Amino acid sequence: MGPREVLNKLKWHPDFELNDAEITILHRGAPGDRRTIQGEDILDLGKGFMTVRRGREEVKIPYHRVLKINTPAETVWQETG
């Protein structure tokens, strides 16, 4: 299961809540080349990318940049490569 499938499960499965998730992405130029996105800022889960609210802008982030997905209880997905 890849990051898109995990995020969709968090969004649609009644036992989970996407808004509570934290998604760590590769973001070159940020400290440690990492940036954390809050689940509540995800506007859409498209086929090849997610659309995220950043301030007043909407930014498209490809799924291959997702490094880790956390819920308050656990890490539910992590890049292994």
PyMOL commands that set and color helices and strands:
alter all, ss='L'
color gray80, all
select helices_A, chain A and resi 3-12+18-20+31-33+39-41+63-65
alter helices_A, ss='H'
color red, helices_A
select strands_A, chain A and resi 22-26+34-38+42-45+49-54+57-62+66-70+75-78
alter strands_A, ss='S'
color yellow, strands_A
deselect
rebuild
show_as cartoon
